[in-house]
Amino acid sequence: MLGSELNFIDGMLVLFITMLLISMVIKFSAKIGMLDIPNDRSSHVNPTPRGAGVAMFFAYMAILILFHLEFIYENIGFFIALTLIFAIGVYDDNKGVSPKLKFIVIIAATLLIFFINDFQIDTLGTWFGYETKLPWIFALILTIFAIVGFTNALNLLDGLDGLAGSISLVIFLAFAYIGYVYGDSFIVTISLLMIFTLVGFLFFNWSPASIFMGDSGSLVLGFTIAVVAIKAIEHVNVISILLLTALPIVDTLVVMTRRMQRGLSPFNPDKTHIHHKMLTWRGSVDHSVFILVAIQVFFSFVGVLLREFGDESSLFLVLIMLYLFFSLLDERKLVRDKLRITKIKKKMALIIKEDITHKKAVMILGAVIILLFVLRVAL
């Protein structure tokens, strides 16, 4: 068993169904209008299929509906809210929506989990032995602010091949561990589902990406991480939660601060995000993503270690880490050589492209999924 809700076959089914559905989206992307056309802020130069988020959403929801329907009923507010977020993401991928409408939908989704599932930030932590509990109205305002902020932060981080998916994978791995240690079935189940889904997605998303997740993926991932993080406050200190989700938060805060310093709107789109800077400094998408993921791994590792420390001592360490973090991103450092992993990845991609046609891949994935379903039903 992987957790109180999932077993290993469930996880493998999610992974392979995700891969199968994504391969179908890639195949028919032009016909269904799911192509991402490059613009002045894009890191890609050719039209690329998008909408992997649709495949990811249907893959893990299919497993929950087929084998864990009671889990959906127990957390019905969350799943209704998640469906709302997914719907606005799909609409944005196809038609485009205003940031204002996105905010309204995310706020509506937050109200659902607040009042139905009682997922809320009702404390600012324990400082010098005293817990700072919040009245419900302040808890509601802070919960809305946190979920809207982080959902959009992860959406904004989705700017390089493999970046948002890899950062999310690291974050969910950390939360899966937290959920396992403290016996929280919601955190474990949701985190593990997302981990297997992301592994299937990242198979297609390494540079040069075969497909992008789109807003249907990044908004859902951001919202889910935010909700899992809020649930984790029941078990670990608040500063630890900030470390576990550090990179998207730090990136958004720094970018918005720089925009306001220049007299611009904090929501003004530009190429000043950390991944844009890193790509400029390093000159390689793979290298840039590797460094940013390594930074999130470090933050998450420290967050797990400090999960039961006092908030005041944790905050002191966080401030030191943030100072070191920005020091390491000095633009004057020399560009390093490309990583060996890039060469290995290219060789693997070439082998797959030459030896495995789309038809063969679909047949193989279909056979694996059928076998896993038979095994799952037989259990």
C-alpha positions in Angstrom: 0.0 0.0 0.0 1.2 3.5 -0.8 -1.2 5.2 1.6 -4.5 4.8 3.3 -6.4 5.3 0.0 -4.0 4.3 -2.8 -2.0 1.2 -3.7 0.9 0.8 -6.1 -1.3 -0.4 -9.0 -3.5 2.7 -8.7 -0.4 4.8 -9.0 0.8 3.0 -12.1 -2.6 3.2 -13.7 -2.6 7.0 -13.2 0.8 7.2 -14.7 0.1 5.2 -17.8 -3.4 6.6 -18.4 -1.8 10.1 -18.2 0.8 9.1 -20.8 -1.8 7.6 -23.1 -4.2 10.6 -22.9 -1.3 13.0 -23.4 -0.1 11.1 -26.5 -3.7 11.4 -27.9 -3.8 15.2 -27.2 -0.5 15.6 -29.0 -1.8 13.6 -32.0 -5.0 15.6 -32.4 -3.9 19.0 -30.9 -4.2 20.8 -34.2 -7.7 19.5 -34.9 -9.0 20.4 -31.4 -7.4 23.8 -31.3 -4.9 23.0 -28.6 -1.7 24.6 -30.0 0.4 27.1 -28.2 1.6 29.9 -30.6 4.8 31.5 -29.4 4.8 35.2 -28.4 7.4 37.7 -27.2 7.4 36.1 -23.7 7.6 32.5 -24.9 10.7 30.3 -24.5 9.7 28.2 -27.4 9.8 29.2 -31.1 7.5 26.6 -32.8 3.8 26.0 -32.2 3.5 23.3 -29.6 0.5 21.3 -28.4 -0.9 22.4 -25.0 -3.7 20.9 -22.9 -1.8 18.2 -21.1 -3.6 19.4 -18.0 -6.8 17.9 -19.5 -5.2 14.5 -19.7 -3.7 14.8 -16.2 -7.1 15.8 -14.6 -9.0 13.0 -16.3 -6.4 10.4 -15.5 -6.4 10.9 -11.7 -10.1 11.6 -11.5 -10.8 8.3 -13.4 -8.9 6.3 -10.8 -10.7 8.0 -7.9 -14.1 7.6 -9.4 -13.5 3.9 -10.3 -11.8 2.8 -7.1 -12.1 5.5 -4.4 -15.5 7.1 -4.8 -15.8 7.3 -1.0 -12.8 9.5 -0.8 -14.4 11.9 -3.3 -17.6 12.0 -1.1 -15.5 12.7 2.0 -13.8 15.7 0.4 -16.6 16.7 -2.0 -16.0 20.5 -1.5 -12.4 20.1 -2.6 -13.3 18.1 -5.7 -16.1 20.5 -6.8 -13.6 23.4 -6.3 -10.9 21.6 -8.3 -13.4 21.0 -11.1 -14.2 24.7 -11.2 -10.4 25.5 -11.4 -10.0 23.0 -14.1 -12.9 24.4 -16.1 -11.6 27.9 -16.1 -8.2 26.6 -17.0 -9.5 24.7 -20.0 -11.6 27.7 -21.1 -8.5 29.9 -20.8 -6.4 27.5 -22.9 -9.0 27.6 -25.7 -10.5 31.1 -25.6 -8.5 33.1 -23.2 -10.0 34.8 -20.0 -9.1 37.9 -18.1 -7.1 37.7 -14.8 -10.1 39.2 -13.1 -12.3 36.2 -14.0 -9.6 33.8 -12.9 -9.4 35.5 -9.5 -13.2 35.3 -9.1 -13.3 31.6 -9.9 -10.3 30.8 -7.6 -12.1 32.8 -4.8 -15.3 30.8 -5.4 -13.3 27.6 -5.2 -11.7 28.7 -2.0 -15.1 29.5 -0.4 -16.2 25.9 -1.2 -13.2 24.3 0.6 -13.5 26.8 3.5 -17.1 26.2 4.3 -17.6 22.6 3.2 -14.3 20.9 4.1 -13.2 23.5 6.8 -9.8 23.9 5.1 -8.5 27.2 6.4 -5.5 29.1 7.7 -6.8 29.8 11.2 -3.3 30.5 12.8 -0.2 32.5 12.1 1.9 29.9 14.0 3.3 29.7 17.5 5.6 32.5 18.5 7.6 32.3 21.8 5.2 29.6 23.1 1.9 31.4 22.2 -0.3 30.3 19.2 -1.8 33.1 17.2 -5.3 31.9 16.5 -7.4 34.0 14.0 -11.1 34.8 14.1 -13.0 33.1 11.3 -13.3 36.2 9.1 -9.6 36.9 9.2 -9.0 33.2 8.6 -11.2 33.4 5.5 -9.4 36.5 4.1 -6.0 35.0 4.7 -7.1 31.7 3.2 -8.4 33.4 0.0 -5.2 35.5 -0.2 -3.0 32.5 0.1 -4.8 30.2 -2.4 -5.3 32.9 -5.0 -1.7 34.0 -4.6 -0.1 30.6 -4.8 -2.3 29.3 -7.6 -1.3 32.2 -9.7 2.4 32.0 -8.6 2.7 28.5 -9.9 0.9 29.5 -13.1 3.5 32.2 -13.6 6.3 29.8 -13.0 5.2 27.7 -15.9 7.7 29.3 -18.3 10.3 26.7 -19.2 10.0 23.1 -20.4 9.8 20.8 -17.4 9.9 23.6 -14.7 6.4 23.9 -13.2 6.0 20.1 -13.4 9.3 19.4 -11.7 8.9 22.0 -9.0 5.4 20.6 -8.3 6.8 17.1 -8.2 9.3 18.1 -5.5 6.6 19.9 -3.5 4.2 17.0 -3.6 7.0 14.5 -2.6 7.6 16.6 0.5 3.9 16.8 1.4 3.5 13.1 0.8 6.2 12.5 3.4 4.5 15.0 5.8 1.1 13.3 5.3 2.6 9.8 5.8 4.4 10.8 9.1 1.3 12.4 10.6 -1.2 9.9 9.2 -3.2 12.4 7.1 -4.9 10.4 4.4 -6.0 13.5 2.4 -2.5 14.8 2.1 -1.0 11.4 1.3 -3.7 10.5 -1.3 -3.8 13.8 -3.1 0.0 14.1 -3.1 0.6 10.6 -4.4 -2.0 11.0 -7.2 -0.3 14.1 -8.3 3.2 12.6 -8.2 2.3 9.7 -10.5 0.4 12.1 -12.8 3.4 14.5 -13.0 5.8 11.7 -13.8 3.6 10.7 -16.8 3.4 14.4 -17.9 7.2 15.1 -17.5 8.0 12.2 -19.9 6.6 14.5 -22.6 7.6 17.9 -21.2 11.4 17.9 -21.1 13.1 20.4 -23.4 12.2 20.5 -26.2 8.7 19.8 -24.9 6.3 17.7 -27.0 3.4 19.4 -25.1 2.6 22.0 -22.4 0.3 21.5 -19.5 -1.5 24.8 -20.2 -3.6 26.7 -17.6 -5.8 23.6 -17.2 -2.7 22.0 -15.6 -0.8 24.8 -13.9 -3.9 26.3 -12.2 -5.0 22.9 -11.0 -1.5 22.1 -9.7 -1.2 25.5 -7.9 -4.6 25.2 -6.3 -4.0 21.7 -5.2 -0.6 22.5 -3.6 -2.2 25.5 -1.8 -5.0 23.3 -0.4 -2.6 20.5 0.7 -0.3 23.1 2.3 -3.2 24.6 4.3 -4.2 21.1 5.4 -0.6 20.5 6.5 -0.7 23.4 8.9 -2.6 21.0 11.2 0.7 19.1 11.7 3.7 21.4 11.1 4.6 25.0 11.7 3.7 27.8 9.3 7.3 28.7 8.3 7.9 25.1 7.3 5.0 25.3 4.9 6.5 28.4 3.4 9.7 26.5 2.8 8.0 23.5 1.3 6.4 25.8 -1.3 9.2 28.4 -1.4 10.2 28.9 -5.1 6.9 30.0 -6.6 6.2 32.3 -3.7 9.7 33.9 -3.7 9.6 34.3 -7.5 6.2 36.1 -7.5 7.0 38.4 -4.5 10.3 39.5 -6.1 8.9 40.0 -9.6 5.9 42.0 -8.2 8.1 44.1 -6.0 10.4 45.0 -9.0 7.5 45.9 -11.2 6.1 48.3 -8.5 9.5 49.8 -8.1 9.5 50.7 -11.8 6.0 52.2 -11.5 4.3 49.3 -13.2 1.3 47.2 -12.2 2.4 44.1 -10.2 0.4 42.0 -12.7 2.1 43.5 -15.8 3.5 40.6 -17.8 7.2 40.6 -18.6 10.3 38.5 -18.7 11.7 39.2 -15.2 10.7 35.9 -13.6 13.5 33.9 -12.0 13.3 31.3 -14.8 13.7 34.0 -17.5 16.8 35.4 -15.6 18.2 31.9 -15.1 17.8 31.1 -18.8 19.6 34.3 -19.7 22.5 33.6 -17.3 22.9 29.9 -18.1 21.9 29.8 -21.7 20.3 26.3 -21.4 16.8 25.3 -20.5 17.8 22.0 -19.0 20.5 23.6 -16.9 18.2 26.4 -15.7 15.5 23.9 -14.7 18.0 21.7 -13.0 19.3 24.5 -10.8 15.8 25.8 -9.9 14.6 22.3 -9.0 17.7 21.8 -6.9 16.9 25.0 -5.1 13.3 23.9 -4.4 14.7 20.5 -3.2 16.9 22.3 -0.8 14.1 24.5 0.5 11.8 21.5 0.9 14.4 19.4 2.7 15.0 22.2 5.2 11.2 22.7 5.6 10.8 19.0 6.5 13.7 19.2 9.0 12.2 22.3 10.6 8.6 21.1 10.7 8.4 21.0 14.5 10.8 23.8 15.4 9.4 27.1 16.8 8.3 29.5 14.1 10.6 32.3 15.4 13.8 30.1 15.0 12.6 28.8 11.7 11.9 32.4 10.4 15.5 33.4 11.3 16.9 30.5 9.3 14.6 31.3 6.4 15.8 34.9 6.2 19.4 33.7 6.1 18.5 31.2 3.4 16.8 33.8 1.3 19.8 36.1 1.5 22.1 33.2 0.4 19.6 32.3 -2.4 19.7 35.8 -4.0 23.5 35.9 -3.6 23.8 32.7 -5.5 21.8 34.2 -8.4 24.5 36.8 -9.1 24.4 37.7 -12.8 28.2 38.1 -12.9 28.8 34.4 -12.4 30.2 32.6 -15.4 27.9 30.4 -17.5 28.7 26.8 -16.7 28.9 23.9 -19.1 25.7 22.2 -20.1 24.8 19.3 -17.9 25.6 15.7 -19.0 21.9 14.8 -18.4 21.0 17.0 -21.4 23.1 14.8 -23.7 21.7 11.6 -22.2 18.1 12.9 -22.6 18.7 13.8 -26.3 20.0 10.3 -27.0 17.0 8.7 -25.3 14.6 11.0 -27.2 16.3 10.0 -30.5 16.0 6.3 -29.8 12.3 6.7 -28.9 11.6 8.8 -31.9 13.3 6.4 -34.3 12.2 3.0 -32.9 8.7 3.7 -31.4 6.0 5.1 -33.6 2.9 6.7 -32.2 0.8 3.7 -33.1 3.2 1.4 -31.3 3.3 3.6 -28.2 -0.5 3.7 -28.0 -0.7 -0.1 -28.3 1.9 -0.6 -25.7 0.3 1.9 -23.2 -3.1 0.4 -23.9 -1.9 -3.1 -23.2 -0.2 -2.0 -20.0 -3.3 -0.2 -18.8 -5.6 -3.2 -19.5 -3.2 -5.5 -17.6 -3.1 -3.1 -14.6 -6.9 -2.8 -14.6 -7.2 -6.6 -14.5 -4.8 -6.8 -11.6 -6.5 -3.9 -9.8 -10.0 -5.5 -10.1 -8.6 -8.9 -9.1 -7.3 -7.5 -5.8 
